[in-house]
């Protein structure tokens, strides 16, 4: 597997894994000791995925790197939407 394709695959794998952690946090399917950490993990991991997707896109303009770039960019804003939505809806 080429390094460019590996970067694209990792850039898609990061938001999928983070989305699963957020869904698990919201619906509490599997009990974990993480109290709110999955909501803030995209702030740390999505820039890495965006960087990998950009490098992969510059080297080889395939569709997978575009998908990884879009997924990471959208998921990066999840903590902000979570905090603003919680304040707007619940007024805390």
N, C-alpha and C positions, 0 to 999 in steps of 0.2 A: 504494500500500500504506500502510495506516495505521501510525502509530508504534507502537501497541500490538501489532499483528500482527508488525511488524518485530522488536520486542523478544522476542516469543514464538519467532519463527524463529531469531533469534540465540541465544536461550537453549537451543534444541534443537541448533543447529549446533555450539556449543562442546563439549558432552560427546561428540558423535559424532566430531569431529575429534580430541579428546584420547584417546578410546578407540582410534581408528585408530593414533595415535602410540604408545600403550602396547602394542598388539598387534604393531606393527612392532618395538618395542624387545625384546619377549619372544621373538619368532620370527625376528628379524633378516632379514626379507624384503628390505628395501632398506637397504644400509649407510649409516649416518649418523654424523656425528661426535659426536652427543649421547650421552654416557655416563651414563645414568640420569636425564637431565633429564625425559624424558616421564613418569616416575613422579611427579615432584614438581610438574609443571605444573598439575594440578588444584587444588593449594593456592592458586594465584594466579588462575586463570581461572574456576573454578567459583563463587566468591562473586560475580563479575560476572554470571555466568549466572543465579544465584539472585536477584540484585537485579533483573535485567531481567525474569525470570519473575514476580516478585512485583509489580512495577509493571504489567506487562501483565495479570496476573490481577485486580488491583484495578480497572483501567480496564474490562476486558471479561472476564467470567468464561467464557472458552472453554477447551476441553480441551487445546489446544496449550500454553498456559502452565502447566497442571498437569503435563503430560508433561515440559516443560523443567525445572520445579522439582524433580520427582522424579529425573530423570536427573542433574542437577547435584548434588543432595544425596547421591545414592548414590556418584557418582564422586568427590566431595570426600573421602570416607573411604578411597579407594584407597591413598594413600601409607601411611596408618596400618596398613591390613590387610597391605600389602606388607612393612612393617618388622616387625610383630608376627608375621606368618606365617613370615617368613624366620628370625627368632630362634627361634620355637617348633619349626620343622621342622629347621633346620640348626644351631642352637645356637651361632651366632657371637656 
